[in-house]
Amino acid sequence: MNNNGSNSKTTPTSGPLFRSMAMIEPEPHFNFDQAPIKMLPQPTMATESAVSSPPLQLSDNWRNPQLTPIGLYYPLGNAQTRFSLGDLNQVLETLRHVFFKLSLHTKYHNSPISAECQSMDQVTFEVVLFASRDHDDQVILEVSKRDGDSHLYQRYARQILSAVEGEPADNMINSPSGWNANSFAQADNISRIGLCTDESINEALESVWNMLSTDRYDARKLALECLTHMTDPNKSGWSTAKAFAERLLHPNGLIQEQLSKFVLDYASRDISGMSDSLFDMNGMDDLEDSKSFETYMEADFGYLGLMTLSQTLQIAAVAKTLDVKSFLDMYSMDLVGSIMQKVDDVQQRPHHAYFAVQSLAALCDCVPTLRCRIKGAHVQEAQLVGESSHLALATISEKLLVSLQA
């Protein structure tokens, strides 16, 4: 009996297969496994290109800003700050630099001065600037969430506001795209809270398959999100992530084989002609019909599938014990060609291009004979786009280009 008079409960011998580090660890500091690119201190717009497609361009209003007064009844949120009107140009340049370092896909607007941003972990938010009605020499900057994980959004908002308020850029987190070997040990210790056995892994994959095989879009998205967490060593631990990657690359049973096919299908699916709802800031209510909704969700599934495949191949490249060539031989599809299409769509979907380039880099490490099939000019275009707006993309593209030249 405890102090409340109730019977004490026995601590269960098994826990969840993996837990989110964010719930029990301090805010993580993501690092890239490659050295920062040379132009990091001052990102500039690329002016020359060896390929035909031009680099991304900023809105004219960011070059010649014209503030809009805040509405009389506009409900300002908590994530806001104020600064002097004379610092406006410097703040806009700081924001561009922050967006670059956080590897955000950003769309700029003219009136009011604003930027819609989406991170690689699918957090969508808006940064907007207003002229203050109370003080003629003040500007209000607000960060407001539109979609995605609230905990991650708070981290992005804090980084943006801190940078505007003068915190050094070196203290910022990088976008959660690189794997830090030191964090693997921490994640492994956390993952041991639950027992990572063959039985528990099979049960987890069976649960994922049950959700993925339904006709409910929310269940299928949750299933794919689970796979992205399972194959991410920063979240599930190296041993657990490697075990799941091994099941996807070398399926054991019908369910795992079907899961592997689903991941490949979604990762290689051509979504270039699909409606891009990346910056649909009004939410799903504005979609015209069920067909538009299906198109939006299929594009979303394609992104999650590509992320899972990229992480799985990267695990294989690091572990050097998983046979990727036999995995590719199991399926009659041109995986390299399908991934290259996503690299070609870099200006429209830079996050997809990042995971596509990362997949190609891992494939080069695992199956060196595939290097001759990767088009260096297309990767160079991705690097140019990354150098203008997306640090993670620029970094991984540079790594792949070095690998192709070796």
C-alpha positions as CSV (number, residue, x, y, z in Angstrom):
1,M,0.0,0.0,0.0
2,N,1.2,3.5,-0.7
3,N,0.5,6.7,1.2
4,N,-2.8,7.2,-0.7
5,G,-4.0,3.7,0.3
6,S,-3.9,2.3,-3.2
7,N,-2.0,-0.8,-4.2
8,S,1.4,-0.2,-5.7
9,K,1.9,-1.3,-9.3
10,T,4.8,-3.4,-10.5
11,T,7.1,-1.6,-12.9
12,P,6.6,-3.2,-16.4
13,T,9.6,-5.1,-17.7
14,S,9.2,-3.8,-21.2
15,G,8.7,-0.2,-22.3
16,P,8.0,1.5,-25.6
17,L,10.4,0.5,-28.4
18,F,11.8,4.0,-28.7
19,R,11.1,7.4,-27.1
20,S,11.5,10.9,-28.4
21,M,14.7,12.4,-27.1
22,A,13.0,15.8,-26.9
23,M,10.8,14.6,-24.1
24,I,13.6,13.7,-21.7
25,E,16.7,15.3,-23.0
26,P,17.8,19.0,-23.2
27,E,17.2,20.7,-26.5
28,P,19.5,18.9,-29.0
29,H,22.2,20.7,-31.0
30,F,22.2,19.3,-34.5
31,N,25.6,19.2,-36.3
32,F,26.5,18.3,-39.8
33,D,28.9,15.4,-40.3
34,Q,30.7,17.5,-43.0
35,A,32.6,20.8,-42.6
36,P,30.5,23.9,-43.3
37,I,30.8,25.3,-46.8
38,K,33.2,28.2,-47.3
39,M,30.5,30.8,-48.0
40,L,28.6,30.1,-44.7
41,P,29.4,33.5,-43.0
42,Q,27.7,35.5,-45.7
43,P,25.4,33.6,-48.1
44,T,24.9,35.3,-51.4
45,M,22.7,34.7,-54.4
46,A,24.5,32.7,-57.1
47,T,25.0,34.6,-60.3
48,E,26.6,32.1,-62.6
49,S,25.6,28.5,-63.2
50,A,26.9,25.7,-65.3
51,V,23.3,24.5,-65.9
52,S,20.4,26.2,-67.6
53,S,18.0,26.7,-64.7
54,P,18.4,30.0,-62.8
55,P,18.9,30.1,-59.0
56,L,16.1,31.1,-56.7
57,Q,15.3,34.7,-56.6
58,L,14.0,36.9,-53.7
59,S,10.9,39.1,-53.8
60,D,11.6,42.7,-54.9
61,N,10.0,43.9,-51.7
62,W,12.9,42.4,-49.7
63,R,15.2,44.5,-51.7
64,N,13.1,47.7,-51.5
65,P,10.9,47.0,-48.4
66,Q,7.7,48.9,-47.9
67,L,6.1,48.3,-44.5
68,T,2.4,47.8,-44.0
69,P,0.9,49.2,-40.7
70,I,-0.4,46.5,-38.4
71,G,-4.2,46.2,-38.4
72,L,-6.2,47.9,-35.6
73,Y,-7.5,44.5,-34.4
74,Y,-4.7,42.3,-35.5
75,P,-4.1,39.6,-32.7
76,L,-0.4,39.5,-32.2
77,G,0.9,36.2,-30.9
78,N,3.5,35.6,-28.2
79,A,6.4,35.0,-30.6
80,Q,7.2,38.6,-31.4
81,T,9.8,41.3,-31.0
82,R,10.3,45.0,-31.9
83,F,13.2,46.9,-33.4
84,S,14.1,50.3,-34.7
85,L,12.9,51.2,-38.2
86,G,16.5,52.2,-39.1
87,D,17.6,48.6,-38.6
88,L,15.0,47.2,-41.0
89,N,17.5,46.4,-43.8
90,Q,19.9,44.7,-41.4
91,V,17.1,42.6,-39.9
92,L,15.9,41.5,-43.4
93,E,19.5,40.4,-44.2
94,T,19.7,38.6,-40.8
95,L,16.4,36.8,-41.6
96,R,17.8,35.6,-44.9
97,H,20.9,34.3,-43.2
98,V,18.8,32.6,-40.5
99,F,16.6,30.9,-43.1
100,F,19.7,29.7,-44.9
101,K,21.3,28.2,-41.8
102,L,18.1,26.5,-40.7
103,S,17.7,25.1,-44.3
104,L,14.1,26.4,-44.6
105,H,12.2,26.3,-47.8
106,T,11.1,30.0,-47.9
107,K,8.6,31.9,-50.0
108,Y,8.7,35.7,-49.8
109,H,5.7,38.1,-50.0
110,N,5.5,41.8,-50.7
111,S,2.7,43.2,-48.6
112,P,3.0,42.9,-45.7
113,I,6.7,42.0,-45.7
114,S,6.6,38.3,-44.8
115,A,8.1,35.0,-45.4
116,E,6.4,31.6,-45.3
117,C,8.8,28.9,-44.2
118,Q,8.8,25.1,-44.0
119,S,11.5,23.1,-42.3
120,M,12.7,19.6,-43.3
121,D,10.8,18.2,-40.4
122,Q,7.6,19.6,-41.8
123,V,7.1,22.5,-39.5
124,T,5.4,25.4,-41.4
125,F,5.3,28.9,-40.0
126,E,5.2,32.5,-41.1
127,V,7.5,35.5,-40.3
128,V,5.8,38.8,-40.9
129,L,6.8,42.4,-40.3
130,F,4.5,45.3,-39.6
131,A,4.9,49.1,-39.0
132,S,3.9,49.9,-35.4
133,R,0.9,52.2,-35.0
134,D,2.0,53.3,-31.6
135,H,5.6,54.3,-32.5
136,D,6.5,55.6,-35.9
137,D,10.1,54.5,-35.5
138,Q,9.3,50.9,-34.5
139,V,8.8,47.7,-36.5
140,I,7.0,44.6,-35.2
141,L,8.2,41.1,-36.2
142,E,6.0,38.2,-35.5
143,V,6.6,34.4,-35.9
144,S,3.4,32.4,-36.1
145,K,2.9,28.6,-36.5
146,R,0.8,27.2,-39.3
147,D,1.4,23.5,-39.1
148,G,3.7,20.8,-37.6
149,D,5.2,19.9,-34.3
150,S,4.7,22.6,-31.6
151,H,7.9,21.8,-29.8
152,L,10.0,22.1,-32.9
153,Y,8.2,25.2,-33.9
154,Q,9.1,26.8,-30.6
155,R,12.7,26.0,-31.2
156,Y,12.6,27.6,-34.7
157,A,10.8,30.7,-33.4
158,R,13.3,31.2,-30.6
159,Q,16.2,30.9,-33.0
160,I,14.7,33.5,-35.3
161,L,13.8,36.0,-32.6
162,S,17.2,35.6,-30.9
163,A,19.0,36.3,-34.1
164,V,17.0,39.4,-34.7
165,E,17.6,40.5,-31.2
166,G,21.4,40.2,-31.7
167,E,22.4,36.7,-30.6
168,P,25.5,35.5,-32.5
169,A,24.7,33.2,-35.4
170,D,27.3,30.7,-34.2
171,N,25.0,29.9,-31.2
172,M,22.1,28.8,-33.5
173,I,21.1,25.2,-34.1
174,N,21.5,23.9,-37.6
175,S,18.7,22.2,-39.4
176,P,18.1,18.7,-38.2
177,S,19.6,16.9,-41.2
178,G,23.1,15.8,-40.1
179,W,24.0,12.9,-37.9
180,N,26.3,13.5,-35.0
181,A,28.1,10.4,-33.9
182,N,28.3,11.6,-30.4
183,S,24.5,11.7,-30.2
184,F,24.2,8.1,-31.2
185,A,25.5,6.9,-27.8
186,Q,22.9,9.1,-26.0
187,A,20.1,7.9,-28.2
188,D,21.2,4.3,-27.7
189,N,21.1,4.7,-23.9
190,I,17.6,6.1,-24.2
191,S,16.4,3.4,-26.6
192,R,17.5,0.7,-24.0
193,I,14.6,1.9,-21.8
194,G,12.5,-0.3,-24.1
195,L,13.7,-3.7,-25.2
196,C,14.9,-3.7,-28.8
197,T,14.4,-7.4,-29.6
198,D,13.5,-9.2,-32.8
199,E,10.0,-9.7,-31.5
200,S,9.4,-6.1,-30.5
201,I,10.8,-4.9,-33.9
202,N,8.5,-7.3,-35.8
203,E,5.5,-6.1,-33.7
204,A,6.3,-2.5,-34.4
205,L,6.6,-3.1,-38.1
206,E,3.4,-5.1,-38.1
207,S,1.6,-2.1,-36.4
208,V,3.0,0.2,-39.1
209,W,1.8,-2.1,-41.8
210,N,-1.7,-2.3,-40.3
211,M,-1.9,1.5,-40.4
212,L,-0.3,1.8,-43.9
213,S,-2.7,-0.7,-45.4
214,T,-5.9,1.2,-44.4
215,D,-7.7,3.6,-46.6
216,R,-7.4,6.4,-44.0
217,Y,-4.9,9.1,-44.9
218,D,-4.2,10.1,-41.3
219,A,-3.3,6.5,-40.4
220,R,-1.1,6.1,-43.5
221,K,0.7,9.3,-42.7
222,L,1.2,8.3,-39.1
223,A,2.7,5.0,-40.3
224,L,5.2,6.7,-42.5
225,E,6.1,9.2,-39.8
226,C,6.8,6.2,-37.5
227,L,9.1,4.8,-40.1
228,T,11.0,8.1,-40.3
229,H,11.5,8.0,-36.6
230,M,12.4,4.3,-36.5
231,T,15.2,4.8,-39.1
232,D,16.6,8.0,-37.5
233,P,19.5,7.2,-35.1
234,N,19.1,10.6,-33.4
235,K,15.6,9.6,-32.2
236,S,15.5,5.8,-31.9
237,G,19.2,5.1,-31.3
238,W,21.8,3.6,-33.6
239,S,21.1,0.0,-32.7
240,T,17.4,0.3,-33.1
241,A,17.6,2.4,-36.3
242,K,20.1,-0.1,-37.8
243,A,17.7,-3.0,-36.9
244,F,14.8,-1.3,-38.7
245,A,16.9,-0.4,-41.7
246,E,18.0,-4.0,-42.0
247,R,14.4,-5.2,-42.0
248,L,13.6,-2.8,-44.8
249,L,16.7,-3.7,-46.9
250,H,16.4,-7.4,-46.2
251,P,12.8,-8.2,-45.4
252,N,11.9,-11.2,-43.2
253,G,8.4,-12.2,-44.1
254,L,5.5,-10.9,-46.2
255,I,4.7,-7.9,-44.0
256,Q,8.3,-6.6,-44.1
257,E,8.5,-7.2,-47.8
258,Q,5.3,-5.2,-48.4
259,L,6.6,-2.4,-46.2
260,S,9.9,-2.3,-48.1
261,K,7.9,-2.1,-51.4
262,F,5.7,0.7,-50.1
263,V,8.7,2.8,-49.0
264,L,10.4,2.3,-52.4
265,D,7.1,3.1,-54.2
266,Y,6.5,6.4,-52.3
267,A,10.2,7.4,-52.4
268,S,10.5,7.0,-56.2
269,R,7.0,8.3,-57.1
270,D,7.0,11.3,-59.5
271,I,5.3,14.2,-57.7
272,S,6.5,17.0,-60.0
273,G,3.1,17.4,-61.6
274,M,1.2,17.3,-58.3
275,S,-0.3,20.3,-56.6
276,D,2.3,21.8,-54.2
277,S,0.6,22.6,-50.9
278,L,3.8,23.4,-49.2
279,F,2.8,27.0,-48.6
280,D,-1.0,26.5,-48.3
281,M,-1.2,28.8,-45.2
282,N,-5.0,28.7,-45.1
283,G,-5.1,25.0,-44.3
284,M,-6.9,22.1,-45.8
285,D,-10.3,23.8,-45.8
286,D,-9.3,25.7,-48.9
287,L,-8.7,22.7,-51.1
288,E,-11.2,22.5,-53.8
289,D,-12.2,18.9,-53.8
290,S,-11.3,15.4,-52.6
291,K,-9.0,14.9,-55.6
292,S,-6.9,17.9,-54.5
293,F,-6.8,16.5,-51.0
294,E,-5.6,13.1,-52.4
295,T,-3.0,14.9,-54.5
296,Y,-1.7,16.8,-51.4
297,M,-1.5,13.7,-49.3
298,E,0.2,11.6,-52.0
299,A,2.9,14.3,-52.3
300,D,3.2,14.3,-48.5
301,F,3.6,10.5,-48.5
302,G,6.2,10.7,-51.2
303,Y,8.3,13.1,-49.0
304,L,8.1,10.8,-45.9
305,G,8.9,7.8,-48.0
306,L,11.9,9.5,-49.5
307,M,13.1,10.6,-46.0
308,T,12.8,7.0,-44.8
309,L,14.7,5.6,-47.8
310,S,17.4,8.2,-47.4
311,Q,17.9,7.4,-43.8
312,T,17.9,3.7,-44.4
313,L,20.6,4.0,-47.1
314,Q,22.6,6.3,-45.0
315,I,22.6,3.8,-42.2
316,A,23.8,1.1,-44.6
317,A,26.6,3.4,-45.8
318,V,27.8,4.0,-42.2
319,A,27.3,0.5,-41.0
320,K,29.0,-1.1,-44.1
321,T,27.4,-4.4,-43.2
322,L,24.1,-4.2,-45.1
323,D,24.0,-5.4,-48.7
324,V,22.3,-2.6,-50.6
325,K,23.1,-4.1,-54.0
326,S,21.0,-7.3,-53.3
327,F,18.2,-5.0,-52.2
328,L,18.3,-3.1,-55.5
329,D,18.3,-6.4,-57.4
330,M,15.1,-7.5,-55.6
331,Y,13.0,-4.8,-57.4
332,S,12.8,-4.2,-61.1
333,M,12.9,-0.4,-61.0
334,D,15.3,2.4,-61.9
335,L,15.8,3.8,-58.4
336,V,18.7,6.1,-59.4
337,G,16.7,7.6,-62.3
338,S,13.7,8.2,-60.0
339,I,15.8,9.9,-57.4
340,M,17.5,12.1,-60.0
341,Q,14.1,13.4,-61.1
342,K,13.7,14.8,-57.5
343,V,17.1,16.5,-57.8
344,D,15.9,18.1,-61.1
345,D,12.9,19.5,-59.2
346,V,15.2,21.3,-56.7
347,Q,13.9,24.8,-57.1
348,Q,10.3,23.8,-56.5
349,R,11.0,21.3,-53.7
350,P,14.5,21.8,-52.2
351,H,13.7,19.5,-49.2
352,H,12.9,16.6,-51.5
353,A,16.1,17.4,-53.4
354,Y,18.1,17.3,-50.2
355,F,17.0,13.7,-49.3
356,A,17.4,12.7,-52.9
357,V,21.0,13.9,-53.0
358,Q,21.6,12.2,-49.6
359,S,20.2,9.0,-51.0
360,L,22.5,9.2,-54.0
361,A,25.5,9.9,-51.8
362,A,24.7,6.8,-49.7
363,L,24.2,4.7,-52.8
364,C,27.6,5.8,-54.1
365,D,29.2,4.6,-50.9
366,C,27.3,1.3,-50.8
367,V,27.4,0.5,-54.6
368,P,30.3,2.4,-56.2
369,T,29.3,1.2,-59.7
370,L,26.3,3.5,-59.6
371,R,28.4,6.6,-59.7
372,C,28.5,6.7,-63.5
373,R,24.7,7.0,-63.6
374,I,24.5,10.1,-61.5
375,K,24.5,13.4,-63.5
376,G,27.0,15.7,-61.9
377,A,25.5,18.8,-63.6
378,H,22.2,18.2,-61.9
379,V,23.9,17.9,-58.5
380,Q,25.8,21.1,-59.2
381,E,22.5,22.9,-59.8
382,A,21.3,21.6,-56.5
383,Q,24.4,22.9,-54.9
384,L,23.9,26.4,-56.4
385,V,20.3,26.5,-55.1
386,G,21.6,25.3,-51.7
387,E,24.3,28.0,-51.6
388,S,21.6,30.7,-52.1
389,S,19.1,29.5,-49.6
390,H,19.6,26.0,-48.1
391,L,22.7,25.1,-46.1
392,A,21.9,21.4,-45.7
393,L,21.3,21.0,-49.5
394,A,24.6,22.8,-50.3
395,T,26.5,20.7,-47.8
396,I,25.3,17.3,-49.0
397,S,25.5,18.3,-52.7
398,E,29.2,19.3,-52.2
399,K,29.8,15.9,-50.5
400,L,28.3,14.0,-53.4
401,L,30.2,16.1,-56.0
402,V,33.5,15.3,-54.2
403,S,32.5,11.6,-54.2
404,L,31.7,11.6,-57.9
405,Q,35.1,13.2,-58.7
406,A,37.0,10.6,-56.6
